[in-house]
Amino acid sequence: MLFNTIQFLIFFIVVTLAYFSLSWRGRWILLLAASCYFYMVFKPVFILILFGTIVIDYYAGIWIEKSRNPKQKKWLLIISLISNIGILAFFKYYDFLQDSINSLLASADLRPLVPPLTRMIPAQFAQWITTGSGKILLPIGLSFHTFQAMSYTIEVYRGHQKAERHFGIYALYVMFYPQLVAGPIERPQNMLFQFHSYFKCDFEQVKEGLMQMAFGLFKKIVIADRLSMFVDYAYDPNTEQNGLTLLTATVFYSFQIYCDFSGYSDMAIGAARVMGFTLMDNFKAPYEAKSIKEFWGRWHISLSTWFRDYLYIPLGGNRNGEFARYRNQMIVFLVSGLWHGTSWSFVIWGGLHGFYQIVASLRDKWLDKAGIRLPDNALTRIVNLIITFLLVSLTWVFFRNSISRSIEILKGISNLSLYDKITSPLNVLEMWFCVFLIAFLLIKEHYFERIPTRNTVVFFILFPLLAFVTYILCVVTEKQFIYFQF
């Protein structure tokens, strides 16, 4: 079920009103049933995958906590992780590995080694999980709830979280509908105790949640979907565009993906907040970052902290010398790229971010040895902000396009001329309106992380006004959120 639909609006109203009318026991049952329905709207059969991993991880957590044998605890954790990663690898990476290995063999004039999945499983089962072309269907949001499930067993193993004995509550931790398909990726310490709590209807929470949902929807269907019309046109591989058009599309895409993903996060966090639940912030004005390191402290925070705690630090972090630190950083970003998508362009995207981090560390080390101290003033902060934004935008080209198309786009941008004119499916007024929306977004997020709602009169003016403006200015589609594909 998409957040930007009338279907979800009705679902949200009905579930929320029912939630506040029930006792605690009725609430968790309602939320679990509603979350199952929410997920099954996409493709019902895939809920069996979630249920299978929920059962495995639920019992693994209990057995890990009960075990007094360190080796046994470790093996129980490994079994849990293998089951989660194995399912993710099968659905997300089988086709990718098949294509990569067979292409490599073909380049050496060797026969394909990895067969299509449809040859290896019964036809009845294959039709449930594959497309008409035989490619595996990726269960929506699989990467997100896999990582959330893994964090539970890891935290129980580390002794940071007690194993959850209530099966329904644990299932709800994995299935909670606001953040089920695109995060934030929550930790058990933040969520499990909340599902055991009984929240009274708090009007301040309701106001804040509704306003956050409304602005998240505005970011998605007014800004992101409008920018996508120009981006889709300019990046179309069947067209040849000049450097200025491609550069504009690259800037627009940076804001499109931000408004699309952060818009979803805002709606998820807001929907949970209306019912009294607190989800972690996932974005904090990332395009105000003045370095790549700061950018990753502001962008997709739930994922970047997940990789820090469960991959970077276990690899050794920065404890084993400079080379090991750089190696670990690169591994994390390469894995992050592969987590995002099944193509080598995503790996390049992650690798570029790792490269940026390493170069920045080497630069700082050289400056420190040379005794050079860069001035910290408004001008240098603005320059650093612009450079960081341009570096990030360059990587988004690979995130959005194939490797060959990305190279064509970057070549086109490098041939930028003063005589170039933007070609666009939008008229001049619409193009300037896109620029206005981006400026409005940056100003709003710089001065107001959240729209103020404490004053009830102001809320009853701003909320319907924002809803009305969103309705008037929205791009009328039911375009899927970009991160749903992950």
Order of alpha helices (4+ residues) and beta strands (2+ residues): alpha-alpha-alpha-alpha-alpha-alpha-alpha-alpha-alpha-alpha-alpha-alpha-alpha-alpha-alpha-alpha-alpha-alpha-alpha
